[in-house]
């Protein structure tokens, strides 16, 4: 997997810089719910703006062997680079606003009818800044990113952790079809299908390892809220993308202030 | 009220037998006359689409619902606006902005008329069709309990629920109004040679990216500008929608709207959340998908 592409702030479209300039005048925008907004205020952060990044990416062609399980490196690279481009642009927008981080990040993939073999990758989130003025940027000096909700962010901060970055790993894998002999051999029997098992297992492991590598680069002490998604996108049933996503966190010296939760039992249904 | 202004409903009713259907012109005049009548007295019944819980929460901060109010505006779009071209479809963006502004104005009018100080829980709906852009807003007018005169501040509209309104109020914030922005663009085209060169390659389609990115930013910038004219501190719960028009796939529409809020003079107050751990068992649900390991 190649390094994350290096982008300069001039990379952002003109409309974006105009919008961000307006935001610097003191107005904030955010897609946080009122609950999330108030909780983020409560841990000493203030939303500074709704930020996003996008990339429309054309995916190359890779031939798959019918009977062979293999990683489709070209597709993996495309899925990774395109997401990375969108995320980098979102980070740039946040950096432009002087933010410490971005919370509630969502990654989406859009397909348009007019763009064959092309997909739009979008990253959106709300940039936040510490009210105390202390910097909470990550080890690389960039705003942290996180897909945690406002509620999760509140809880995380109360336990003395701070997010470092949204980390991801992806692997597009082609799973071999079974030959006629194999199919006949297992008809009517209780039997594990080792080639399927192995292929899915390996693909998942690859995606998770890549995610962990990203977290290591950020010097994180752990990854929370990991999700493992499987999607076939538009490639047919035997080609699957395994995407693992999570928020890398690091333990700070701050004391744990989360009080012991009160147990409740609601009397309604 | 909403039924009379809703063109689709009126037209559908008038469809089979135009003679028997209501005459829109007459109904519009009746609606205008109703608006001009003096405000209802305190004995008037209240109508509201808030849930009981929401009403209770509203009462807890000293507010009460007054009346269900609506604002609707339909703007016609001439032929040929959606034909394939380049750049922004300025007419459609303007039509949307105009409809939204008019619908908001009507909502405010009805609210003032009902004696409300603002509208909460506004359902924002719009429909972009080939020949018309329709915006409809429905919400519940609210006022401080027992208020008989209009508030000192201008009337506000907000798509936040009664619950969210109460929470914001408790934290020292007040909604100011709805801000919306939209941008409609033609999808860019790729030359045949470029498409040939790019086939089989992993490559970012920069002109596509730029066009879509810029359109999204424009929609959000228009929303921001609307928020700034209201002198807001921020916009919360921004909803961004996007997608191709159902009747013209080469046209892509981006819209953004949210509630503009302002920090009141007292400053922000922390609500002091406590962590709770419900001991209720999760409702047992059988998920057939889990059997497949999906």
Contacts between the chains, C-beta under 8 A, distances in Angstrom:
chain1	res1	chain2	res2	distance
A	13	B	210	5.4
A	13	B	213	5.0
A	13	B	214	4.4
A	13	B	217	6.3
A	14	B	214	7.0
A	15	B	213	7.6
A	15	B	214	4.3
A	15	B	215	7.9
A	15	B	217	3.6
A	15	B	218	5.1
A	15	B	221	6.4
A	16	B	213	7.0
A	16	B	214	7.6
A	16	B	217	4.7
A	18	B	217	7.7
A	18	B	221	6.2
A	19	B	217	5.2
A	19	B	220	5.9
A	19	B	221	4.1
A	19	B	224	6.4
A	22	B	221	6.7
A	22	B	224	5.4
A	22	B	225	7.2
A	22	B	228	7.1
A	23	B	224	6.9
A	25	B	228	7.7
A	26	B	233	7.4
A	27	B	224	6.2
A	27	B	227	5.8
A	27	B	228	5.7
A	27	B	232	6.4
A	27	B	233	6.9
A	27	B	234	6.1
A	27	B	235	7.4
A	28	B	233	7.1
A	28	B	234	3.8
A	28	B	235	7.2
A	29	B	220	7.0
A	29	B	223	7.2
A	29	B	224	6.1
A	29	B	227	7.3
A	29	B	234	6.6
A	29	B	235	4.4
A	29	B	238	5.5
A	29	B	258	6.9
A	30	B	234	6.7
A	30	B	235	6.9
A	30	B	236	5.8
A	30	B	237	7.8
A	30	B	238	6.3
A	31	B	237	6.7
A	31	B	238	4.5
A	31	B	239	7.0
A	31	B	240	7.0
A	31	B	258	7.6
A	32	B	236	6.4
A	32	B	237	7.1
A	33	B	164	7.5
A	33	B	236	7.6
A	33	B	237	5.7
A	34	B	160	6.1
A	34	B	164	4.0
A	34	B	167	5.5
A	34	B	168	5.8
A	34	B	236	6.1
A	34	B	237	6.7
A	35	B	164	7.7
A	35	B	167	7.2
A	37	B	236	5.3
A	38	B	167	6.3
A	38	B	168	7.7
A	38	B	171	5.4
A	38	B	271	6.0
A	39	B	273	6.5
A	41	B	171	7.4
A	41	B	268	6.1
A	41	B	270	7.2
A	42	B	270	5.1
A	42	B	271	7.0
A	42	B	272	7.8
A	42	B	273	6.5
A	47	B	234	6.8
A	50	B	220	6.6
A	50	B	238	5.5
A	50	B	240	7.9
A	52	B	216	6.8
A	54	B	209	6.2
A	54	B	212	6.2
A	54	B	213	4.9
A	54	B	216	7.0
A	55	B	204	5.6
A	55	B	209	5.4
A	56	B	204	6.8
A	56	B	205	4.6
A	56	B	208	4.0
A	56	B	209	4.4
A	56	B	212	6.4
A	57	B	202	7.4
A	57	B	203	7.4
A	57	B	204	5.2
A	57	B	205	6.9
A	58	B	198	5.2
A	58	B	201	6.7
A	58	B	202	7.1
A	58	B	203	5.0
A	58	B	204	7.3
A	58	B	205	5.4
A	59	B	202	6.3
A	60	B	200	5.3
A	60	B	201	5.0
A	60	B	202	4.4
A	60	B	203	7.9
A	61	B	199	7.2
A	61	B	200	4.6
A	74	B	202	6.2
A	77	B	202	6.0
A	78	B	202	4.4
A	81	B	202	6.9
A	81	B	204	8.0
A	82	B	204	7.1
A	85	B	204	6.4
A	89	B	213	7.9
A	110	B	242	7.8
A	112	B	187	6.8
A	112	B	244	6.6
A	112	B	252	7.5
A	113	B	244	6.4
A	113	B	249	4.8
A	114	B	187	4.9
A	114	B	249	6.5
A	114	B	250	6.0
A	115	B	187	7.8
A	115	B	205	7.3
A	115	B	208	6.6
A	117	B	199	7.4
A	118	B	205	5.7
A	118	B	208	7.0
A	120	B	208	7.8
A	120	B	209	7.7
A	120	B	212	6.3
A	124	B	240	7.1
A	154	B	273	7.2
A	155	B	275	7.5
A	258	B	275	6.4
A	259	B	274	6.8
A	259	B	275	6.3
A	260	B	275	7.9
A	261	B	274	7.8
A	261	B	275	3.9
A	261	B	276	5.8
A	261	B	277	4.2
A	262	B	274	6.3
A	262	B	275	7.2
A	262	B	276	5.1
A	262	B	277	7.0
A	263	B	276	7.4
A	263	B	277	4.9
A	263	B	278	7.8
A	263	B	279	5.4
A	264	B	276	5.0
A	264	B	277	7.1
A	264	B	278	5.5
A	264	B	279	6.8
A	265	B	278	7.0
A	265	B	279	4.6
A	265	B	280	6.2
A	266	B	278	6.5
A	266	B	280	5.8
